[in-house]
């Protein structure tokens, strides 16, 4: 293994596991935004991948006649402080990778999942409890957003980036309608839509009358943050969302309560 080029920096692995699901056009921009923001603000360094190879606790070796069975300078989960994961569909994680990811989080790793995570890994029973829910539907509109945890990192801004702030606000995005196993007793809601601002047809699909769009939860010693926005290109260019994204990733790595 070559020397760590990022020694002394926190490290994020950013993965789009979408080969089996819907391909959102914003994926490339989302991943590069994570990497650019982390480096620009000195918060972390980022490894970008559009495959799930590094989501493992096992040694990674090559294949084929030249590298088969040999180390290939690829770093597994133990090298990273947080995973930013944008999955869609059944996903490509093998059962051993799923087990390794859960073990890594429970041992203290941080997971931030982006848009469409509620639509992912349908054949993995532990996934929905891990990320705090499944999706009942979605709608795109400008909707009123309530701030439930104003002290969450990034809401007040990050560096020179302005934040959404502590006051309620309006935001245009594709908003999820979240269903079981979401549980407000174990998921700490940061942002939620005001029920009165949700279209009637969408509101009828959620009898519990709760509309979270950003929440966190603990999994063993690890931290999980579900950041459901990010369907729209303009969202990733919004400095308020960028501050929130940085806040979510640094929270997952242990910053803030």
C-alpha positions in Angstrom: 0.0 0.0 0.0 1.4 3.4 -1.0 1.7 6.1 1.6 -1.6 7.9 2.5 -1.6 11.1 0.4 -4.2 12.6 2.8 -2.5 11.9 6.1 -3.8 14.3 8.7 -7.1 15.0 6.9 -10.5 13.5 7.6 -11.6 11.4 4.7 -15.0 10.8 3.0 -15.8 8.0 0.5 -18.5 9.3 -1.9 -20.3 6.5 -3.8 -23.1 6.5 -6.3 -24.5 2.9 -6.4 -27.0 3.4 -9.1 -26.3 0.7 -11.7 -29.5 -1.2 -10.8 -31.8 1.8 -10.4 -33.0 5.2 -11.7 -30.1 7.3 -13.0 -30.6 10.9 -11.7 -28.9 13.4 -14.0 -27.5 15.3 -11.0 -25.3 12.4 -9.7 -22.0 13.6 -11.2 -22.6 17.1 -10.1 -23.5 15.9 -6.6 -20.4 13.9 -6.1 -18.0 16.6 -7.4 -19.8 19.1 -5.2 -19.0 17.0 -2.1 -15.4 16.7 -3.1 -15.0 20.4 -4.0 -16.6 21.7 -0.8 -14.7 19.4 1.4 -11.3 20.5 0.0 -12.2 24.2 -0.3 -13.2 24.4 3.3 -10.5 22.2 4.7 -13.1 19.9 6.1 -12.1 16.6 4.5 -10.7 14.9 1.4 -12.9 12.8 -0.8 -12.6 9.6 -2.8 -15.2 9.5 -5.6 -16.5 6.2 -6.9 -19.4 5.1 -9.1 -18.9 1.5 -8.0 -19.2 -0.1 -4.6 -15.9 -1.9 -4.5 -14.5 0.1 -1.5 -17.5 -0.6 0.7 -15.9 -3.5 2.4 -13.8 -4.5 5.4 -11.8 -7.1 3.5 -8.5 -6.6 1.7 -9.1 -5.5 -1.9 -7.1 -7.4 -4.6 -7.0 -7.2 -8.3 -8.4 -9.6 -10.9 -7.1 -10.9 -14.2 -3.8 -12.2 -15.4 -1.7 -9.2 -14.2 -3.2 -8.2 -10.9 -5.2 -11.2 -9.9 -5.0 -11.9 -6.1 -2.5 -9.0 -5.7 -2.9 -5.8 -3.6 -3.9 -2.9 -5.9 -3.5 0.1 -3.6 -7.3 0.3 -2.9 -8.4 1.3 0.5 -11.4 -0.2 2.3 -13.8 1.4 4.7 -11.3 1.4 7.6 -9.5 4.2 5.7 -12.5 6.6 5.8 -14.3 8.6 8.5 -17.6 8.9 6.6 -19.4 7.5 3.6 -21.6 9.7 1.4 -23.9 7.2 -0.4 -26.3 7.9 -3.2 -28.0 4.6 -4.0 -30.9 3.7 -6.2 -32.6 0.4 -6.9 -31.5 -3.0 -5.6 -27.9 -1.9 -5.5 -24.6 -3.8 -6.0 -23.6 -4.6 -2.4 -22.9 -8.2 -1.8 -24.2 -9.7 1.5 -20.6 -9.5 2.9 -20.4 -5.9 2.0 -23.7 -5.1 3.6 -22.5 -6.8 6.8 -19.2 -4.9 6.7 -20.9 -1.6 6.2 -23.2 -2.2 9.2 -20.2 -3.3 11.3 -18.2 -0.2 10.3 -21.0 2.2 11.2 -21.7 0.5 14.5 -18.0 0.8 15.4 -18.2 4.5 14.9 -18.3 5.3 11.1 -20.5 8.0 9.7 -23.1 7.6 7.0 -24.8 10.4 5.1 -27.3 9.2 2.4 -28.5 11.5 -0.3 -31.5 11.7 -2.6 -33.2 8.4 -3.5 -31.7 6.4 -0.6 -35.3 5.7 0.5 -35.8 3.9 -2.9 -32.7 1.7 -2.5 -31.6 -1.8 -1.4 -35.1 -3.3 -1.2 -33.7 -6.8 -0.7 -31.6 -5.8 2.3 -33.8 -5.9 5.4 -31.5 -3.8 7.6 -31.3 -0.9 5.2 -34.6 0.8 5.9 -34.2 0.8 9.7 -30.6 2.0 9.2 -31.6 5.1 7.2 -34.8 5.6 9.1 -37.6 4.9 6.6 -39.0 4.0 3.2 -40.7 6.3 0.7 -44.4 6.4 0.0 -44.1 8.9 -2.8 -42.8 12.3 -3.6 -43.8 15.7 -5.0 -42.0 18.6 -6.4 -43.0 22.1 -5.2 -42.0 25.1 -3.2 -43.0 24.1 0.3 -42.7 25.7 3.8 -39.9 24.1 5.8 -39.8 24.1 9.6 -36.5 24.1 11.4 -36.6 21.6 14.3 -32.9 21.6 15.3 -31.5 25.0 14.6 -28.1 24.1 16.2 -27.5 21.3 13.6 -24.1 21.9 11.9 -24.4 24.0 8.7 -27.8 25.5 9.3 -26.1 28.7 10.6 -23.7 28.6 7.7 -20.3 27.0 7.1 -17.3 29.3 6.6 -18.3 32.0 4.1 -21.4 30.0 3.0 -24.7 31.3 4.3 -27.0 28.8 6.0 -30.8 28.3 5.9 -30.8 29.8 9.5 -33.0 29.1 12.4 -36.2 30.5 11.0 -38.7 28.6 8.9 -38.2 29.0 5.1 -39.5 28.0 1.7 -37.6 25.6 -0.5 -38.3 24.2 -4.0 -37.3 20.5 -4.4 -38.5 17.0 -4.9 -39.8 16.3 -1.4 -40.2 12.7 0.0 -43.3 11.3 1.6 -41.7 9.1 4.3 -43.2 6.0 5.7 -42.4 3.1 8.0 -40.0 2.3 9.6 -39.6 6.0 10.2 -40.0 6.6 14.0 -39.8 10.1 15.4 -38.8 8.5 18.7 -35.5 7.2 17.3 -35.0 9.6 14.3 -34.1 13.2 15.3 -35.7 15.5 12.8 -33.7 18.5 11.7 -36.0 19.8 9.0 -39.6 19.0 8.1 -42.3 20.3 5.8 -45.2 22.2 7.4 -48.2 19.9 6.9 -50.4 22.8 5.7 -47.9 23.4 2.8 -48.1 19.8 1.5 -50.5 19.3 -1.4 -53.7 17.6 -0.3 -53.2 14.5 -2.4 -49.7 14.0 -1.0 -50.8 14.7 2.5 -53.5 12.0 2.3 -50.7 9.4 1.7 -49.2 10.1 5.1 -51.7 9.4 7.8 -49.2 10.1 10.6 -49.0 13.7 9.3 -45.3 14.0 9.5 -43.1 15.2 6.6 -39.4 15.0 7.5 -36.8 16.0 4.9 -33.6 15.8 7.0 -33.1 13.6 10.1 -30.4 11.8 12.0 -30.1 8.7 14.1 -27.5 6.7 15.9 -26.5 3.2 15.0 -24.3 1.7 17.7 -21.4 4.1 18.0 -22.0 5.5 14.5 -24.0 8.4 13.1 -26.5 8.3 10.2 -27.9 11.3 8.5 -30.6 11.1 5.8 -30.5 14.2 3.6 -33.3 13.6 1.2 -33.0 16.7 -1.0 -30.8 16.8 -4.1 -33.0 15.8 -7.1 -32.7 19.3 -8.6 -29.5 20.6 -10.1 -30.0 24.1 -8.5 -30.1 22.5 -5.1 -26.4 21.5 -5.3 -25.5 25.1 -6.4 -27.4 26.7 -3.5 -24.9 27.9 -0.9 -27.4 27.3 1.9 -27.7 23.6 0.9 -23.9 23.4 0.4 -23.5 24.6 4.0 -26.0 22.0 5.2 -24.3 19.3 3.2 -20.9 20.2 4.8 -22.7 20.3 8.2 -24.2 16.8 7.7 -20.9 15.3 6.7 -19.0 16.8 9.6 -21.8 15.8 12.0 -21.5 12.3 10.7 -17.7 12.4 11.5 -18.4 13.5 15.1 -18.9 17.2 15.1 -21.8 18.5 17.2 -24.2 16.6 19.4 
